[in-house]
Amino acid sequence: MGYTTIRTEVAESVATITLTRPEVKNAFNDVMLDELFEAYGGFEADPDVRVVVLTGEGNSFCAGADLNYMKNTINYTFEENVADGMKISNVMERIHRLRKPTVGRVNGYAIGGGAGLMAANDIVIAADTAVISLSEVKIGLVPACISPYVVMRAGPAACREFFLSGERMSAEKAFRLGLVNAVAPLDELDEAVAEFTKRLISSGPDALAVCKDLLDNVYGMPLEEAKGYTAKVIAEVRVSDEGQEGMSAFLEKRKPSWLEKK
């Protein structure tokens, strides 16, 4: 695709989307948001892609909204601001709800909306040099559109601290708070990401998609409702082609078909 703010590549069933505006620490603008939305949609429909990784070029993951982009919003009407917020929310939701596992490779600064892009992924692996911040309050704003994904990762108690303080935290602190799944030395980041993607690819692709739905639906569901819902989910999975193949492969001590194809 002829993207101007991102680069995409696919190797060994893993698609990588790289933000390519290092001169502004990969800050996003309207164009990048549109291109991210399109790229994730394309990879969701690509049967050869099993996992999608998001990262940034240079020494930053994403520094949030571009200054020129923010300058334009000063003159937006309320309705225009709602529309702009929906564009950001749609990108976050597309990453979060993708029917394939998503991985954030956080190679540097993840600030404001960049921390939101990070948090929308299923798995987040950060370099030990990464710096993460929900800094919106420092300029009189709030992390509104990204808040569902950050709160889902770290919980409301931890979010009170870094939403209200806007502090910059290390990758290690982000790991302790649940924003990050793993931390690796910068020169070992690719190896750490590859290890996670291998684990994901070894599982049934349909099962992974159902797991993502399960995680979204079952949390907070009343127990009585969850009983019926989860019983139907496991029944549907067991009678599916993939479920039958996976159970047969396990009992016959052989690799399932989704691994044989690799």
Secondary structure, DSSP 8 states (H G I E B T S, - for coil): ---SSEEEEEETTEEEEEE--GGGTT-B-HHHHHHHHHHHHHHHH-TT--EEEEEESTTEEE-SB-HHHHHHHTT--HHHHHHHHHHHHHHHHHHHH-SS-EEEEE-SEEETHHHHHHHTSSEEEEETT-EEE--GGGGT---TTTHHHHHHHHHHHHHHHHHHH--EEEHHHHHHHTS-SEEE-GGGHHHHHHHHHHHHHTS-HHHHHHHHHHHHHHTT--HHHHHHHHHHHHHHHHHSHHHHHHHHHHHTTS--HHHHT-
